[in-house]
Amino acid sequence: MLTLAVAAGAAGVCARLFADEPYARSRDYDLQHSKMALKFDLEQKKVMGEVTHSLAILREGTPQVAFDSVGLTIQSVTVNRAPAKFETTAEKLLVALPAAAHAGDKFDVDIRYEGKPAKGLYFILPDKEYPNRPKQIWSQGESEDTRYYLPTYDYPNDRLTTETILTVPASWVTVANGKLINVSKAAEGMKTWTWRESVPSSTYLITVVAGEFDEVKQSWHGLPVTYYAPKGRGDRLLPNYERTPEMMEVFSKKLGVEYPWEKYAQVMVDDFVAGGMENSSATTNTSSSLRSPKLLPEFPGDEDPLISHELAHQWFGDLVTCNDWGDIWLNEGFATFFEMVWTESHYPKEQADYERWNMVQEWLGQPSLYAKPIVRHDFDDSSEFDGNAYGKGGLVLYMLRRQIGETEFYNGLRHYLEVHRGKNVVTADLIQAIEEANHIDVQQFFDQWIYGAGAPKFDVSYGYDEGKHQVALIVKQTQRVEGRVGIFHVPVDVEITTASGAKARRIMVSKETETFLLPANGAPLMVLFDKGGQVLKATEFHKEKKEWLYQLKNSSEFADRGEAAQALAKMKNDDEAVTALGAALDTDKAWGVREIAADALGRIGNATAGKQLLNALDTNELPYVRSHIVAALGNIKEEPKIAEKVAAIARGDASFRARASALQALGKLKAADAFPILSAAVDADSPDDFLRNSALRALGFLGEDKAVPLLREWAAPGKAIGTREAAIASLGRLQKSNKEITTQVAGYLKESHYPIRYAAIFALGSRGDASAIPALQALLKSDDLSIEMAPTVKQQIARLQKTESGKGAGREEGDTEKGEEGDGVAQRLDRLEHLIQEMNDRLKSIESHLSKK
Ligand SMILES: [Zn+2]
């Protein structure tokens, strides 16, 4: 799954309302097959169901069987067709067996029920504000929400086949797990769709989707590959999703295990509560991944991380499934790793390098993750779906591949998938499979990276002995050794460049302080520690400026040039550093390094940096690089020339992304003529409201009260959801003492639109108006908080309480942007909010773990 909060790195701090069970359950029975027939009452948002569970008793003398069931009214239960006694509790349905059963006894338990699911199953319907929205009903089971619409065994450590029978209006389309068996006429105006999944999987992977959808078909090796969009958006399917069959080919080949299901469907739905969900054979994704074809040229392959992530789950997560939530990295770490595998196979090397670079930066940017191991069972105060399971998990697999070799790595994965196909797994199963397949020992690797916590923090320096022709490289591990964090054993590639060339060698770092004596046939021009950035780590390498300059210009690998750019950015008023960054921005062969250089110049933020950025606009055509350049210009204040240029770009540039960045930069620069430009941009139409939404966000940065009526207008129900999100976010920043705004925004907490709720939660936190606390607390008590919303609500309540008690209610400084280094809570939350905004802008499709909390 890609949850929004995970994507924002929000997990790991605040308490969940309902923590997931950390350890696998003991089982009384094995659920083998469920046949479920569902009908829906749209008016009441109700499900009427009949489910027949075929199960086999595992425990001798079992008197009753328990199913997870929350908020459902059970009408009748039969066991082997005879009426059975049952009782319900708040979370369970208990069904008496005719007599204490023997292990191996088989029963069919039939349950008729109905209910209005608080979560698990969502009804997206037209209403008076959105009369034209296509009707959609969809489910989201992970982690423990299937029980809200289906009484079942709702923990991953059991697997079953399914038959899903959905009766819906004749004009609707349905999607469920497995093969479509039949569509038949039902009562007047209705049809009944029957789907059958013959490969067993866990109940959190059950999917039910029904509604008004457009469908487009492709195929892979004869298997149906289908895409669904809410009706009217079918033309957006192929432009965004057509690389799916190629991904299936790449993953099947790499793994040596064919795509394991009978079809692959991807259904895009509105108001989805996550980014994507890998239901077996039928993924559900947010419809915001259906970008307008007019914008797509500026976002090449931007949906690939989402598509490849959910596809990889079809092996890792669905074919083999974590046995308990403590091992969730076996799902999420692999899915994240395969995003990189796809990029490596389809795009230039520099792009994969950039993706990995960003993942490393994002993980390092979340200090709350550092002390926690990847496998853990103590997540009841936070969430198991954190940046360790995702980003760090993916990076650890990347390091494992490098350490044991590509062939050995995939041999191990193939063996793991073959041995455990259709089963539940823990991390020890993966270790054993890799060892069996390769006759190598990887225990230490897993001990330090998976069961241990953190990553090495290196302090590196060197000296050159001319007499001995030798470099003495001093490597210290400065991380605090405590808890689960130890001293790391890591192979590191070191490269020494002298006048006569470069020479690389691999050293094994394994002590707190070590000196490596390395031959060199002259004074080094450059010494690289961990060439190419292969290791997850933080490094302080004490180098002279001239070596950083040399490295930025001459090193062959992306990560080494990126590292040099960042080091030079720290030399604030150094013209030589600025000039070098400007040159990199003009000429570096990797566009990612050009973006990093632009960001670095923005961070330096002086007039010389501004000049370099302005010049670079002439040499950089790529819309995404231009957008970084313009965003960096937004940091360079009091330079009239810059404001003029930015305004010109905002008014008209070939690139939508550059224009959007320019609108935001105008807000941040608080340029004199910003307001008319921004309000004109709010009025103009663009694909996906791309420019309008940017302008609305920019009005928040601009901070002029006269924007308030405009923002309140565009925040109101009836406007496009993405536009409302932008306007609501900006209302969080303006007229913070105006209670009317607080009341308006708090009103949005009650809306059913998930993105609107999220925007309102953050905006209320930003406003710092403690009168919003009761509304947030009421939201917290409502029973329909999906997935990760509860921690976010708590964060914002804590933020408001802090404002109220600590620093006086009028405190507004905390959430203005003061640069990268500050670490105040308000600022970190602000960055989180910013990240959420950015994700919305990028259509919520990219897994990113940037923020602090
Ligand atoms: Zn996932």
Residues whose N, C-alpha, C, O or C-beta is under 5 A from the ligand:
A	BS01	ZN	M1 L2 E332 A335
